Amino acid sequence: MPDIKTNSSPSELTKPLGNLFIVAAPSGAGKSTLIKAILAKSHSSNPMQLSVSHTTRKPRPGETNGVEYHFVDHADFEAMIEQDAFYEYAEVFGNYYGTSKAAISDKLHQGVDIFLDIDWQGARQVKALNPDVIGIYIVPPSVEALQARLSGRGQDSDEVIAGRMAQARSEISHYNEFDYVVVNDDLEQALKEFEAIVLANRCDLENQENRHQALFEQLLAGK
């Protein structure tokens, strides 16, 4: 696993209108499919998007700055580290990857729900800095189903799959550090549960008071 480094203090703006969700899972649990499916349901009354990380790696063919990643050079990234600009960052194979606090806060204050697709290590670090983050862990319905999904990709050797299975067991041991768990057996049912978690947190008392302050003031004034 990469050595994840974090800043030392939170940089939260006051009362964001959107929620920050961390979604984690072992490889093969279907996390990416679920995130893609729920983002397809985003609309103006319930905007959602995947967090766009900063990276120093070069764009690949077809990638657009600000869509897949915010592409920056090493000097700019290291300057952001010095400025305490990241929730978390890591160096992987000579390139940095990081989650910008400012970019996320800007979207949250626009009322957008943001999903962070990171592992349990990153989740632990982000939650230490922002206790309001909501953690969702996706698990497969069985060991057999997980192995079948990994084997079904047809891209890896038996040795690589065995390694991924061992890593999955290690990662799943941290499921209880999250607020919610979704068992991805049937994709449609898992998506319903995933969406219910998002909507429940969007409609809680504090969020609704914050989002509809003018409405409550009008209703209570009797006008």
Helices and strands as residue ranges (DSSP letters): E 4-6, E 20-24, H 31-39, E 48-50, E 54-55, E 70-71, H 74-82, E 86-92, E 95-100, H 101-109, E 113-117, H 120-129, E 134-139, H 143-152, H 158-172, G 175-177, E 180-183, H 187-202, H 205-211, H 213-221
